[in-house]
């Protein structure tokens, strides 16, 4: 798409995107009182692994049937929503979402900003810009990125500063497209104090945290302390896992999200694929609704 065409496209779509996002995050879930904390917490799906083999029509159908009304599209999956799409193809993807009840929440890229090689870093920044354009064009509201690792003979502080500066750069670019940069708590940077150190550098208001429900969240002095390190920078997406697998304190996490009056998507990102992922998605959404309701009752 040429710069002139893109400017025209931006004029006609950025307001629509902002309005749609405001509508999603301003609505309460059915049966929830609007004056209750956590009323705008919604359940969604990351296409990693359960949806990786679903083309876009199948993904929308399965999510509608499960009443899972938001998706993060992970790059390289069968849905085919990639930066290589033409302008016409992007418009067609956007139209599919707009004709469904499922919100295109954003793109899950695999871009990361830790490489000590300046050329690799610059390539990641440029690739992220293409994902930002794509997310805007198909109706999303943000792009997920990774921090991600530390390297031999490179001081940790230098890598942290580099990641933070790169995030500021792509966040500034994303602002012009109405997109949020969502930093997934991932890799060797998964400890929350490390993420906090990155955010201290990445102080652009358009850089947000995508909580990832990692084992590192539970490291001393505990979940609540680690959550509080980043709760003021939480983005519109949070990654969670199966609620019937008791390897993470889901009730405690939901209590923290309700107490923080989080407004956004808690999105299932699960690795092991069940025999019937579409059916299991319904089960997980129902379990989430039950546990969220209990958390909201505990909040008073």
VEXKE-584478 format. One record per residue: residue in three letters; y negated, z, x of N, C-alpha, C, O in turn. Coordinates in steps of 0.1 Angstrom, whole numbers, padded with zeros to 4 digits, always signed. Atoms other than C-alpha are relative to their C-alpha. Layout:
BEGIN
alaYZXYZXYZXYZX
...
END
This chain:
BEGIN
unk+0012+0000+0009+0000+0000+0000-0012+0000+0009-0013+0008+0018
unk+0012+0001-0008-0034-0010+0015-0009+0012-0003-0007+0019-0013
unk+0009-0011+0001-0062+0016+0020-0008-0001-0013-0010+0008-0020
unk+0009+0002+0012-0083+0000-0008+0008+0002-0012+0004+0009-0021
unk-0008-0002+0011-0054-0001-0032+0003+0015-0002+0003+0020-0013
unk-0003-0014+0001-0045+0035-0024-0012+0008-0005-0010+0017-0013
unk+0012-0007+0005-0081+0046-0030-0001-0002-0015-0004+0008-0022
unk+0001+0002+0014-0080+0030-0064+0011+0008-0008+0009+0013-0018
unk-0011-0007+0006-0046+0045-0071-0003+0015-0001+0000+0022-0011
unk+0004-0014+0000-0059+0079-0061-0009+0004-0011-0008+0014-0018
unk+0010-0003+0010-0088+0077-0085+0006+0002-0014+0002+0010-0022
unk-0006+0000+0014-0065+0071-0115+0011+0010-0001+0015+0013-0012
unk-0012-0009+0001-0037+0095-0106-0002+0014+0005+0005+0023+0000
unk+0001-0013-0006-0050+0125-0087-0004+0010-0011+0001+0021-0011
unk+0004-0009+0011-0066+0140-0119+0013+0002-0009+0015+0013-0014
unk-0012-0001+0008-0033+0133-0138+0009+0010+0007+0015+0019+0000
unk-0009-0009-0007-0013+0151-0111-0005+0014-0001+0003+0023-0004
unk+0005-0014+0001-0036+0181-0111+0001+0006-0013+0004+0018-0015
unk-0001-0004+0013-0036+0183-0148+0014+0004-0004+0017+0014-0010
unk-0014-0003+0003+0002+0181-0150+0005+0013+0007+0012+0021+0001
unk-0004-0012-0007+0006+0208-0123-0006+0012-0007+0001+0022-0008
unk+0007-0011+0007-0019+0230-0141+0008+0004-0013+0009+0015-0017
unk-0008-0003+0012+0001+0226-0173+0013+0007+0002+0017+0016-0005
unk-0013-0007-0003+0034+0235-0157-0002+0014+0004+0005+0023-0002
unk+0001-0014-0005+0021+0266-0140-0008+0009-0009-0009+0021-0007
unk+0008-0008+0010-0001+0277-0169+0008+0003-0012+0004+0011-0020
unk-0009-0002+0012+0028+0277-0194+0009+0012+0002+0014+0013+0013
unk-0010-0010-0001+0049+0307-0201+0014-0005-0004+0015-0015-0011
unk-0014+0004+0005+0087+0305-0205+0002+0004-0014-0004+0014-0018
unk-0002-0003+0014+0099+0305-0241+0004+0015-0002+0013+0020+0005
unk-0003-0014+0003+0100+0340-0255-0006+0010+0009-0004+0022+0007
unk+0007-0010-0009+0079+0356-0228-0014+0001-0004-0021-0008-0007
unk+0014-0003+0003+0046+0373-0235-0009-0004+0011-0006-0002+0023
unk+0008+0005-0011+0018+0357-0216-0007+0011+0008-0012+0009+0019
unk+0007-0011-0007+0003+0391-0207+0010+0008+0009+0006+0018+0014
unk-0010-0007-0008+0035+0401-0189+0000-0007+0014-0002-0019+0016
unk-0001+0006-0014+0038+0397-0151+0012-0008+0001+0023-0006-0005
unk-0012+0008-0003+0061+0370-0139+0002-0010-0012+0013-0016-0012
unk-0002+0009+0011+0055+0349-0171+0001-0014+0004+0007-0022-0004
unk+0000+0014-0004+0051+0317-0151+0010-0003+0010+0009-0013+0017
unk-0011+0003-0009+0082+0320-0130+0010-0010-0007+0015-0007-0018
unk-0009+0010+0006+0104+0289-0137+0011-0003+0009+0011-0001+0021
unk-0012+0002-0007+0138+0278-0126+0002-0015+0002+0000-0023-0007
unk-0001+0014-0003+0144+0245-0108+0012-0002+0010+0020+0007+0013
unk-0011+0004-0009+0168+0226-0085-0005-0008+0012-0013-0017+0011
unk+0001+0008-0012+0167+0214-0049+0012-0009+0000+0023-0004-0001
unk-0012+0009+0001+0189+0183-0047+0010+0002+0011+0021-0003+0011
unk-0010-0005-0010+0206+0198-0016+0010+0008-0007+0007+0018-0014
unk-0012+0007+0000+0239+0196-0021+0005-0003-0014+0011-0013-0016
unk-0005+0002+0013+0245+0199-0058-0004-0013-0006+0003-0019-0014
unk+0006+0012+0005+0223+0169-0066-0001-0011+0009-0007-0022+0006
unk+0002+0010-0010+0226+0149-0035+0007-0014-0003+0003-0024+0002
unk-0007+0012+0003+0250+0124-0050-0004-0006-0014+0003-0015-0019
unk+0005+0005+0013+0231+0119-0083-0011-0010+0002-0021-0007+0008
unk+0012+0009+0000+0209+0089-0088-0010+0006-0009-0008+0016-0016
unk+0011-0007+0007+0176+0096-0104+0003+0001-0015+0000+0012-0021
unk-0003-0002+0015+0187+0089-0141+0010+0011-0002+0008+0019-0011
unk-0010-0010+0001+0217+0111-0136-0006+0014+0003-0003+0024-0004
unk+0007-0013-0003+0196+0139-0120-0008+0004-0011-0007+0016-0015
unk+0009-0003+0011+0171+0138-0148+0009+0005-0013+0006+0014-0019
unk-0009-0003+0012+0199+0138-0175+0006+0014+0002+0006+0022-0007
unk-0007-0012-0002+0218+0167-0159-0010+0012+0000-0006+0023-0005
unk+0009-0011+0000+0187+0188-0154-0005+0003-0014-0007+0014-0018
unk+0005-0002+0014+0175+0182-0190+0011+0008-0008+0008+0017-0015
unk-0010-0007+0007+0209+0193-0203+0002+0014+0004+0005+0023-0004
unk+0000-0014-0004+0208+0224-0182-0012+0008-0002-0013+0020+0000
unk+0013-0006+0002+0172+0231-0191-0005+0006+0013-0012+0016+0014
unk+0005-0002-0014+0164+0231-0154-0011-0011+0002-0008-0022+0005
unk+0010+0009+0003+0130+0215-0157-0010-0003+0012-0021-0006+0010
unk+0007+0004-0012+0118+0211-0121+0009-0003+0011+0020+0003+0013
unk-0008+0004-0012+0132+0194-0090-0008-0002+0012-0019-0007+0012
unk+0005+0004-0014+0125+0192-0053+0010-0011+0005+0022-0008+0006
unk-0009+0011-0004+0139+0159-0041+0001+0000+0016-0008-0003+0023
unk-0002+0000-0015+0154+0163-0006+0002-0015+0005+0009-0023-0001
unk+0000+0014-0006+0150+0132+0016+0015-0004+0003+0023+0005+0007
unk-0013+0007-0004+0181+0109+0023+0010+0001-0012+0021-0004-0010
unk-0010-0001+0011+0198+0117-0011+0000-0012-0009-0009-0021-0008
unk-0002+0011+0008+0210+0093-0037-0011-0004-0010-0012-0015-0014
unk+0011+0003+0009+0179+0096-0059-0009-0011+0006-0015-0019-0002
unk+0007+0011-0006+0163+0072-0034-0015+0000+0000-0021-0010+0003
unk+0014-0001+0000+0128+0085-0036-0004+0003+0015-0004+0014+0019
unk+0003+0000-0014+0117+0077+0000-0013-0007+0003-0018-0014-0005
unk+0012+0007-0003+0086+0066+0018+0000-0015+0001-0010-0022+0000
unk-0002+0015+0000+0100+0031+0020-0002-0007-0014-0003-0019-0014
unk+0002+0006+0014+0094+0026-0018-0013-0008+0000-0023-0004+0006
unk+0012+0008+0002+0069-0001-0027-0009+0007-0011-0004+0017-0017
unk+0009-0005+0010+0039+0006-0049+0006-0001-0014+0006+0009-0022
unk-0007+0001+0013+0058-0007-0080+0011+0009-0002+0013+0015-0013
unk-0011-0010+0001+0088+0014-0072-0004+0014-0002+0002+0022-0009
unk+0006-0014+0001+0067+0045-0069-0005+0002-0015-0003+0013-0020
unk+0005-0001+0014+0051+0038-0103+0012+0002-0009+0011+0009-0019
unk-0011+0000+0009+0085+0033-0118+0007+0014+0001+0011+0020-0009
unk-0006-0014-0001+0098+0067-0104-0009+0010-0008-0004+0018-0015
unk+0009-0009+0007+0067+0084-0117+0002-0001-0015+0002+0009-0023
unk-0001+0002+0014+0072+0069-0151+0013+0006-0005+0014+0011-0017
unk-0012-0006+0004+0108+0081-0152-0001+0015-0002+0004+0021-0012
unk+0002-0015+0002+0097+0117-0147-0009+0002-0012-0007+0012-0020
unk+0010-0003+0011+0068+0114-0172+0007-0002-0013+0002+0003-0023
unk-0007+0003+0013+0093+0101-0199+0011+0011-0002+0018+0010-0012
unk-0011-0010+0001+0116+0131-0192-0008+0014-0002-0020+0015-0001
unk+0005-0014+0001+0111+0169-0196+0000+0007+0014-0003+0019+0015
unk-0002-0006-0013+0117+0174-0159-0012-0003+0009-0017-0014+0009
unk+0012+0002-0009+0088+0180-0135+0004-0004+0014+0014+0002+0020
unk-0002+0003-0014+0088+0163-0101-0009+0010+0008-0021+0008+0009
unk+0007-0011-0007+0078+0194-0081-0005-0004+0014-0015+0000+0018
unk+0005+0004-0013+0077+0178-0047+0012-0006+0008+0023-0007+0003
unk-0009+0006-0010+0095+0163-0017+0005+0010+0010-0004+0017+0016
unk-0005-0009-0011+0118+0182+0006+0002-0008+0012+0013-0014+0014
unk-0001+0008-0012+0112+0165+0039+0008+0009+0011+0011+0020+0009
unk-0007-0007-0012+0131+0174+0072-0009+0000+0012-0005+0002+0023
unk+0010+0001-0011+0099+0172+0093-0002+0014+0005-0003+0024-0002
unk+0001-0013-0006+0094+0200+0118-0010-0002+0012-0012-0013+0017
unk+0012+0001-0010+0066+0208+0144+0002+0008+0012-0008+0012+0018
unk-0003-0008-0011+0083+0226+0172+0002-0007+0013+0002-0001+0024
unk-0004+0007-0012+0091+0199+0197-0010+0001+0011-0022-0001+0009
unk+0009-0001-0011+0076+0203+0232-0005-0014+0004-0014-0016+0013
unk+0004+0013-0003+0074+0165+0234-0011-0005-0009-0009-0006-0021
unk+0011+0003+0008+0040+0154+0222+0002-0013-0009-0003-0013-0020
unk-0003+0012+0008+0053+0120+0210+0008+0003-0012+0006-0002-0023
unk-0009-0005+0011+0080+0137+0189-0009+0007-0010-0007+0005-0022
unk+0009-0008+0009+0054+0161+0175-0009-0010-0009-0010-0008-0021
unk+0009+0009+0007+0030+0133+0166+0007-0009-0010+0002-0011-0021
unk-0008+0007+0009+0058+0113+0150+0003+0008-0013+0003+0003-0024
unk-0003-0009+0011+0066+0143+0128-0012+0001-0009-0011+0002-0021
unk+0012-0001+0007+0030+0147+0118-0003-0013-0009-0006-0012-0020
unk+0002+0013+0007+0027+0110+0109+0010-0002-0012+0007-0007-0022
unk-0010+0001+0011+0060+0111+0089-0003+0009-0011-0001+0005-0023
unk+0004-0009+0011+0048+0141+0070-0011-0006-0009-0011-0004-0021
unk+0010+0006+0008+0017+0122+0060+0005-0011-0010+0000-0012-0021
unk-0006+0009+0009+0039+0095+0046+0007+0006-0012+0007+0001-0023
unk-0006-0008+0012+0058+0121+0025-0010+0005-0009-0008+0006-0021
unk+0011-0004+0008+0025+0134+0013-0004-0011-0009-0006-0009-0021
unk+0004+0011+0008+0015+0100+0001+0011-0003-0011+0007-0005-0023
unk-0011+0003+0009+0049+0095-0015+0000+0011-0012+0001+0007-0023
unk+0000-0011+0010+0048+0129-0033-0011-0002-0010-0009-0001-0022
unk+0011+0003+0009+0014+0121-0047+0003-0011-0009+0001-0010-0022
unk-0002+0013+0008+0024+0086-0059+0010+0002-0011+0009-0004-0021
unk-0011-0002+0011+0055+0098-0078-0002+0012-0009+0006+0015-0017
unk+0004-0011+0009+0038+0128-0094+0003+0014+0005+0003+0023-0003
unk-0003-0013-0005+0048+0156-0071-0013+0008+0003-0024+0003+0002
unk+0012-0008-0003+0025+0185-0061+0001+0006+0015-0008+0013+0019
unk-0001-0005-0013+0037+0192-0025+0012-0005+0008+0020-0012+0003
unk-0011+0004-0009+0059+0186+0005+0005+0012+0008-0003+0019+0014
unk-0006-0011-0008+0083+0210+0022+0002-0005+0014+0007-0016+0016
unk-0003+0003-0014+0084+0211+0060+0006+0012+0006+0008+0022+0000
unk-0007-0011-0007+0101+0232+0086-0008+0004+0012-0016-0004+0017
unk+0008-0004-0011+0087+0253+0115+0004-0008+0014-0004-0017+0017
unk-0013-0004+0004+0115+0252+0133+0008+0008+0010+0015+0017+0007
unk-0008-0006-0011+0130+0262+0167-0009+0004+0012-0020-0001+0013
unk+0006-0002-0013+0121+0276+0201+0008-0007+0011+0020-0010+0009
unk-0006+0008-0010+0128+0258+0233+0000+0007+0014-0009+0015+0017
unk-0001-0006-0013+0139+0267+0268-0012-0003+0008-0018-0014+0008
unk+0012+0001-0010+0110+0273+0293-0013-0002-0008-0023-0005-0001
unk+0013+0000+0007+0084+0272+0265-0002+0013-0007+0006+0018-0015
unk+0003-0013+0006+0068+0305+0256+0000-0001-0015-0005-0010-0021
unk-0001+0000+0014+0074+0315+0220-0014-0001-0006-0017-0008-0016
unk+0014+0000+0005+0036+0321+0215-0005-0014+0000-0013-0018-0009
unk+0005+0014-0001+0029+0285+0226+0006-0008-0011-0001-0016-0018
unk-0006+0007+0011+0054+0271+0201-0006+0004-0014-0008-0004-0022
unk+0006-0005+0013+0041+0293+0173-0014-0006-0002-0018-0010-0013
unk+0014+0006+0001+0005+0281+0180+0001-0015-0003-0007-0020-0011
unk-0001+0014+0003+0016+0245+0181+0004-0003-0014-0001-0012-0021
unk-0004+0002+0014+0034+0248+0148-0011+0002-0010-0014-0005-0019
unk+0011-0004+0009+0004+0265+0132-0011-0011+0000-0016-0014-0011
unk+0010+0010+0000-0020+0239+0144+0004-0013-0007-0004-0020-0013
unk-0005+0012+0007+0002+0210+0132-0001+0002-0015-0004-0007-0022
unk+0001-0003+0014+0004+0227+0098-0014-0002-0005-0016-0007-0016
unk+0014+0001+0004-0034+0229+0096-0004-0015-0001-0011-0019-0010
unk+0004+0014+0000-0036+0192+0104+0006-0007-0012-0001-0015-0019
unk-0005+0007+0011-0012+0180+0078-0005+0006-0014-0005-0001-0024
unk+0006-0006+0013-0026+0205+0052-0013-0006-0003-0016-0008-0015
unk+0013+0007+0003-0060+0190+0056+0002-0014-0006-0005-0017-0015
unk-0003+0013+0005-0046+0156+0051+0005+0000-0014+0001-0008-0023
unk-0006-0001+0013-0026+0167+0021-0011+0004-0011-0009+0000-0023
unk+0010-0004+0010-0057+0182+0004-0006-0012-0007-0009-0012-0019
unk+0006+0012+0006-0071+0147-0002+0010-0007-0010+0005-0016-0017
unk-0010+0005+0009-0039+0139-0021+0004+0010-0011+0013+0007-0019
unk-0003-0011+0010-0038+0171-0042+0014+0005+0003+0021+0009-0007
unk-0013-0005-0003-0006+0182-0024+0000+0012+0009-0009+0015+0016
unk-0001-0012-0008+0005+0215-0010+0010-0001+0011+0021-0008+0009
unk-0009+0000-0011+0022+0219+0024+0008+0013-0001+0002+0024-0001
unk-0009-0012+0002+0052+0243+0019+0009+0002+0012+0019-0006+0014
unk-0008-0004-0012+0066+0259+0050+0012+0007-0003+0012+0019-0007
unk-0012-0006+0002+0102+0266+0046+0003+0011+0010+0002+0008+0022
unk-0004-0010-0010+0114+0299+0062+0013-0004+0005+0024-0002-0001
unk-0012+0007-0005+0140+0282+0084+0002+0000+0015-0008+0003+0022
unk-0004+0001-0014+0158+0279+0117-0002+0012+0008-0001+0023+0003
unk+0002-0011-0009+0150+0300+0147-0013+0008-0004-0017+0018+0002
unk+0012-0007+0005+0117+0309+0129+0002+0007-0013-0008+0011-0020
unk-0003-0006+0014+0134+0325+0099-0003+0014-0001-0004+0019-0012
unk+0004-0014+0002+0124+0360+0107-0014+0000-0005-0023-0007-0001
unk+0013+0000+0007+0094+0369+0085-0011+0003+0009-0022-0002+0007
unk+0011-0002-0009+0073+0383+0113-0004-0012+0008-0016-0014+0011
unk+0003+0013-0007+0076+0349+0131-0008-0009-0010-0018-0015-0006
unk+0007+0009+0010+0065+0331+0099-0014+0006-0002-0024-0002-0002
unk+0013-0006+0001+0036+0356+0096-0009-0004+0012-0020-0007+0010
unk+0007+0004-0012+0026+0348+0132-0005-0015-0001-0016-0018+0003
unk+0004+0014+0002+0026+0311+0124-0011-0002-0010-0020-0009-0008
unk+0011+0001+0010+0005+0316+0093-0013+0006+0005-0024+0001+0000
unk+0012-0005-0006-0020+0336+0113-0008-0012+0007-0020-0012+0008
unk+0006+0012-0006-0026+0303+0131-0003-0011-0010-0014-0017-0011
unk+0001+0010+0011-0020+0280+0101-0008+0007-0011-0002+0010-0022
unk+0008-0007+0010-0049+0295+0082-0007-0009-0011-0015-0005-0019
unk+0005+0009+0011-0057+0264+0061+0005+0005-0013+0017+0007-0014
unk-0004-0005+0013-0056+0275+0025+0011-0009-0007+0017-0004-0017
unk-0010+0009+0006-0033+0245+0017+0014+0001+0007+0023-0006+0003
unk-0013-0003-0006-0005+0259+0039+0006+0012-0008+0000+0022-0009
unk-0007-0011+0008+0020+0280+0018+0014+0001+0005+0019-0007+0012
unk-0013-0003-0005+0053+0296+0024+0010-0003-0011+0008-0001-0023
unk-0011+0002+0009+0085+0284+0008+0011+0010+0004+0019+0008+0013
unk-0010-0010-0002+0106+0316+0007+0014-0006-0001+0016-0014-0010
unk-0013+0007-0001+0142+0306+0016+0012+0009-0003+0024+0004-0002
unk-0011-0009+0003+0163+0337+0007+0011+0000+0011+0023-0003+0008
unk-0008+0000-0012+0178+0340+0042+0005+0014+0003-0001+0024-0002
unk-0005-0013-0004+0199+0369+0056-0011+0007+0008-0011+0020+0008
unk+0010-0006-0008+0170+0375+0080-0011+0008-0008-0018+0017-0003
unk+0009-0007+0009+0149+0387+0050+0003+0015-0001-0006+0023-0003
unk-0004-0014+0002+0169+0419+0050+0000+0008+0013+0004+0020+0013
unk+0000-0007-0013+0164+0428+0086-0010+0012-0001-0020+0011-0008
unk+0009-0012+0000+0147+0462+0093-0015-0004+0003-0017-0013+0011
unk-0002-0012+0008+0125+0476+0080+0003-0003-0015+0002+0005-0024
unk-0005+0002+0013+0138+0458+0049-0007-0011-0008-0018-0016-0004
unk+0005+0011+0008+0132+0432+0022-0014+0001-0005-0022-0008-0003
unk+0013-0002+0006+0101+0446+0006-0011-0001+0011-0021-0008+0009
unk+0010+0001-0012+0083+0450+0040-0001-0015+0004-0012-0020+0005
unk+0001+0014-0004+0092+0414+0050-0006-0009-0010-0014-0018-0007
unk+0007+0008+0011+0082+0400+0016-0015+0002+0000-0023-0007-0001
unk+0014-0003+0000+0049+0418+0018-0008-0007+0012-0020-0009+0011
unk+0006+0007-0011+0042+0400+0051-0006-0013-0004-0016-0018+0002
unk+0004+0013+0003+0038+0367+0034-0003-0002-0015-0006-0013-0019
unk+0001+0002+0015+0035+0374-0004-0013-0006-0004-0014-0013-0014
unk+0013+0005+0003-0002+0364-0003-0001-0015+0003-0011-0022+0000
unk+0000+0014-0004+0008+0329+0010+0011-0007-0007+0014-0019-0003
unk-0011+0007+0007+0037+0321-0013-0005-0013-0007-0016-0013-0013
unk+0003+0012+0006+0037+0285-0024+0006-0002-0014+0012+0008-0020
unk-0005+0002+0014+0048+0269-0057+0015-0002+0000+0020-0004-0011
unk-0015+0001-0001+0084+0267-0045+0006+0011+0008+0001+0015+0018
unk-0008-0010-0007+0109+0293-0036+0015-0004-0001+0019-0009-0012
unk-0014+0004+0000+0145+0286-0026+0009+0012-0002+0007+0022+0005
unk-0009-0011+0002+0172+0308-0040+0014-0006+0000+0016-0019+0001
unk-0013+0005+0000+0210+0305-0042+0007+0005-0013+0001+0009-0023
unk-0008-0004+0012+0238+0314-0067-0002+0015-0002-0001+0023+0007
unk+0002-0014+0003+0231+0346-0085+0013+0008-0002+0012+0020-0004
unk-0013-0007+0002+0268+0354-0090+0007+0002+0014+0018+0006+0014
unk-0005-0004-0013+0273+0357-0052-0008+0011+0005-0020+0010+0007
unk+0007-0012-0003+0264+0392-0042-0002+0002+0015+0001+0013+0020
unk+0003-0002-0015+0254+0386-0006-0015+0001+0002-0020+0000+0014
unk+0014-0001-0001+0217+0390-0013-0005+0009-0012+0001+0007-0023
unk+0004-0009+0011+0198+0416-0034-0009-0007-0010-0021-0005-0010
unk+0008+0008+0010+0187+0393-0062-0009+0008-0009-0020+0004-0011
unk+0008-0008+0009+0175+0420-0086-0013+0005+0008-0024+0005+0002
unk+0012-0005-0008+0152+0434-0058-0010-0011+0002-0022-0009+0001
unk+0009+0011-0002+0139+0400-0050-0008-0004-0013-0020-0006-0012
unk+0007+0003+0012+0131+0393-0086-0010+0010-0004-0021+0007-0009
unk+0010-0010+0003+0114+0426-0090-0013-0002+0009-0024+0000+0004
unk+0011+0003-0009+0092+0417-0060-0009-0012-0005-0021-0011-0005
unk+0007+0012+0005+0083+0383-0075-0007+0003-0013-0019-0001-0015
unk+0007-0004+0012+0075+0398-0109-0012+0009+0003-0022+0007-0003
unk+0011-0010-0004+0054+0426-0094-0011-0008+0006-0023-0005+0003
unk+0011+0009-0006+0035+0399-0074-0006-0009-0010-0016-0016-0007
unk+0004+0009+0011+0030+0380-0107+0000-0015+0005-0009-0022+0003
unk-0002+0013-0005+0043+0349-0090+0000-0011-0010+0005-0009-0021
unk+0001+0012+0009+0035+0315-0106+0006-0012+0007-0001-0017+0016
unk-0006+0011-0007+0058+0288-0096+0015-0001-0003+0020+0004-0012
unk-0014+0003+0002+0094+0276-0092+0009+0007+0009+0007+0008+0021
unk-0011-0006-0008+0125+0295-0080+0011-0010-0002+0017-0012-0013
unk-0008+0012+0000+0147+0266-0071+0014+0002+0007+0014+0007+0018
unk-0014-0001-0005+0185+0266-0066+0002-0010+0011+0001-0022+0010
unk-0003+0008-0012+0194+0254-0031+0013+0005+0005+0014+0015+0011
unk-0014-0005-0003+0232+0257-0027+0008-0009+0008+0007-0022+0006
unk-0007+0009-0009+0254+0244+0000+0014-0004-0005+0017-0016-0005
unk-0014+0003+0005+0290+0246-0014-0001-0006-0013-0006-0001-0023
unk+0001+0008+0012+0295+0220-0041+0012+0004-0009+0023+0003-0005
unk-0011-0003+0009+0315+0232-0071+0007-0012-0006+0002-0023-0005
unk-0007+0012+0006+0340+0210-0090-0009-0007-0011-0008-0019-0012
unk+0008+0005+0010+0315+0206-0118-0014+0004+0002-0019+0014-0005
unk+0014-0005-0002+0279+0209-0105-0009+0000-0012-0017+0009-0013
unk+0009+0000+0012+0263+0199-0137+0003+0011-0009-0007+0018-0015
unk-0003-0011+0009+0282+0225-0157-0004+0013+0007-0008+0023+0000
unk+0003-0012-0007+0277+0251-0130-0015+0003+0000-0020+0014+0000
unk+0015-0001+0001+0239+0244-0131-0004+0007-0012-0013+0015-0012
unk+0003-0007+0013+0238+0255-0167+0003+0015+0001-0005+0023-0003
unk-0004-0014-0002+0257+0287-0158-0011+0008+0008-0014+0019+0005
unk+0009-0007-0009+0233+0295-0130-0014+0002-0006-0020+0012-0004
unk+0013-0001+0007+0202+0288-0151+0000+0012-0010-0009+0019-0011
unk-0001-0011+0010+0215+0312-0178+0000+0013+0007-0006+0023+0002
unk+0000-0013-0008+0222+0339-0152-0013+0003+0005-0017+0015+0005
unk+0013-0002-0004+0188+0334-0138-0009+0006-0011-0016+0015-0009
unk+0009-0005+0011+0171+0338-0172+0003+0014-0003-0006+0022-0006
unk-0004-0014+0003+0191+0370-0178-0006+0009+0010-0012+0020+0006
unk+0005-0009-0010+0182+0385-0145-0015+0001+0001-0020+0012+0004
unk+0014+0000+0000+0146+0375-0147-0005+0009-0012-0015+0016-0010
unk+0004-0008+0012+0143+0390-0182+0002+0015+0003-0007+0023+0000
unk-0002-0014-0004+0158+0423-0168-0011+0005+0010-0016+0016+0009
unk+0010-0004-0010+0133+0423-0139-0013+0002-0007-0021+0011-0004
unk+0013-0002+0007+0104+0418-0163+0000+0012-0009-0011+0019-0010
unk-0001-0013+0008+0116+0447-0185-0002+0012+0010-0009+0021+0006
unk+0002-0011-0009+0117+0469-0154-0014+0001+0005-0019+0012+0008
unk+0014+0000-0005+0082+0459-0145-0009+0007-0011-0021+0011-0008
unk+0008-0007+0010+0070+0475-0178-0009-0010-0008-0016-0006-0017
END
